[in-house]
Amino acid sequence: MPKLRLGPHVDLGGAADSVNFSLVLVVGKSQINGIVVSRIVERSGLKAFLEVPERAAKALASKPGIVILDGGPDNRDCDATLVEIAEHRRAFGGNVPLVILLSTRNVVPESLPYARAIDAVVAKPFTPESLQPVVDKLLAQART
């Protein structure tokens, strides 16, 4: 069974019209993890692009529908990106982009800093069988 924790129901608000749900931003310091995540989301017919945490805020301007964050060894590598996402969500009154955190431990989103900016957590080591269903489920929720 996949190690998955979903956050609260996805409420897109009015911001859903301004994002591209076929575009996925993958943020992390590990290029290998980024490539693996990209290949997994491409199985769902999505286009992924990689960015390091230091440049992720700029990459959010491309309005990806989903952001997948590799939390790194202490789940803190992408905290600055989470701050940017939380501010974006607050400004537009919705929960976009949708955010998946790749975590070193199996946790519930509500127990993490910036929990309101995280829609799902997938524990590492992740596999196509654990990550792809989460991506598909969040996209299905966004489309309904």
C-alpha positions as CSV (number, residue, x, y, z in Angstrom):
1,M,0.0,0.0,0.0
2,P,1.4,3.5,-0.9
3,K,2.5,5.7,1.9
4,L,0.2,8.6,1.2
5,R,-1.3,11.4,3.2
6,L,-3.8,13.7,1.6
7,G,-4.5,17.2,3.0
8,P,-7.9,18.9,3.1
9,H,-10.2,18.9,0.1
10,V,-8.8,20.9,-2.7
11,D,-10.5,24.2,-3.1
12,L,-9.3,26.0,-6.2
13,G,-11.2,29.2,-5.7
14,G,-11.0,31.6,-8.7
15,A,-7.3,30.9,-9.3
16,A,-7.9,27.7,-11.2
17,D,-8.5,29.6,-14.4
18,S,-5.0,31.0,-14.4
19,V,-3.0,27.8,-14.0
20,N,-1.9,25.2,-16.4
21,F,-2.8,21.8,-15.0
22,S,-0.8,20.0,-17.6
23,L,2.4,21.6,-16.3
24,V,4.3,20.3,-13.2
25,L,7.1,22.1,-11.5
26,V,9.5,19.7,-9.7
27,V,11.6,21.4,-7.1
28,G,14.5,19.9,-5.2
29,K,18.3,19.8,-4.8
30,S,18.6,16.2,-6.0
31,Q,18.7,16.2,-9.8
32,I,18.3,12.4,-9.8
33,N,15.1,12.6,-7.8
34,G,13.9,15.4,-10.1
35,I,14.4,13.3,-13.2
36,V,12.7,10.3,-11.6
37,V,9.7,12.4,-10.6
38,S,9.5,14.0,-14.0
39,R,9.3,10.6,-15.7
40,I,6.6,9.5,-13.3
41,V,4.4,12.5,-14.0
42,E,5.0,12.3,-17.7
43,R,3.2,8.9,-17.5
44,S,0.0,10.9,-16.7
45,G,0.5,12.9,-19.9
46,L,1.8,16.0,-18.0
47,K,4.9,18.1,-18.8
48,A,7.4,18.5,-16.0
49,F,10.2,20.9,-15.6
50,L,12.9,20.9,-12.9
51,E,14.1,23.7,-10.7
52,V,16.4,24.1,-7.7
53,P,14.7,25.6,-4.6
54,E,16.7,28.9,-4.9
55,R,15.1,29.6,-8.3
56,A,11.7,28.0,-7.8
57,A,9.9,31.2,-6.9
58,K,10.6,32.6,-10.4
59,A,9.5,29.3,-12.0
60,L,6.1,29.7,-10.3
61,A,5.5,32.5,-12.8
62,S,4.9,29.9,-15.5
63,K,1.7,29.0,-13.5
64,P,2.1,25.2,-13.1
65,G,-1.0,23.4,-11.9
66,I,1.1,21.1,-9.7
67,V,4.3,21.6,-7.8
68,I,6.2,18.6,-6.4
69,L,8.7,19.5,-3.7
70,D,11.5,17.2,-2.6
71,G,11.9,18.1,1.0
72,G,15.4,16.8,1.2
73,P,16.9,14.9,4.2
74,D,15.2,17.1,6.8
75,N,12.0,18.1,4.8
76,R,13.2,21.7,4.9
77,D,14.9,22.1,1.5
78,C,11.8,23.8,0.0
79,D,10.6,25.9,2.9
80,A,11.2,29.2,0.9
81,T,9.2,27.8,-2.0
82,L,6.3,26.9,0.4
83,V,6.2,30.4,1.6
84,E,5.9,31.7,-1.9
85,I,3.1,29.2,-2.7
86,A,1.3,30.0,0.5
87,E,1.4,33.7,-0.4
88,H,0.2,33.0,-3.9
89,R,-2.7,30.9,-2.6
90,R,-3.7,33.6,-0.1
91,A,-3.6,36.3,-2.8
92,F,-5.8,34.4,-5.3
93,G,-8.2,32.8,-2.7
94,G,-7.6,29.2,-3.8
95,N,-5.4,26.2,-3.4
96,V,-3.4,26.4,-6.6
97,P,-0.9,25.3,-7.5
98,L,-1.5,21.9,-6.0
99,V,1.4,20.8,-3.9
100,I,2.9,17.4,-3.2
101,L,5.7,17.0,-0.7
102,L,8.2,14.1,-1.0
103,S,9.0,13.5,2.6
104,T,11.6,11.5,4.4
105,R,8.9,10.2,6.8
106,N,5.3,9.4,6.6
107,V,3.5,12.4,8.0
108,V,0.2,14.1,7.7
109,P,0.3,17.5,5.9
110,E,-1.3,19.3,8.9
111,S,1.7,18.5,11.1
112,L,4.1,20.3,8.8
113,P,5.1,24.0,8.7
114,Y,3.2,25.7,6.0
115,A,0.6,22.9,6.1
116,R,-2.0,25.0,4.3
117,A,0.3,25.0,1.2
118,I,0.6,21.2,1.1
119,D,-2.1,19.0,-0.5
120,A,-0.5,15.6,-0.2
121,V,2.6,14.0,1.3
122,V,4.3,11.0,-0.3
123,A,7.0,9.2,1.8
124,K,10.3,8.4,0.4
125,P,11.5,6.2,-1.1
126,F,8.8,7.0,-3.6
127,T,7.9,4.8,-6.6
128,P,5.7,5.2,-9.6
129,E,3.1,3.2,-7.8
130,S,3.1,5.6,-4.8
131,L,3.5,9.0,-6.6
132,Q,1.5,8.7,-9.8
133,P,-1.9,7.9,-8.1
134,V,-1.5,11.0,-5.9
135,V,-0.9,13.2,-8.9
136,D,-3.8,11.6,-10.7
137,K,-6.1,12.0,-7.7
138,L,-5.3,15.7,-7.2
139,L,-5.8,16.4,-10.9
140,A,-9.2,14.6,-10.7
141,Q,-10.2,16.7,-7.8
142,A,-9.1,19.9,-9.6
143,R,-11.2,19.0,-12.6
144,T,-14.4,18.4,-10.7
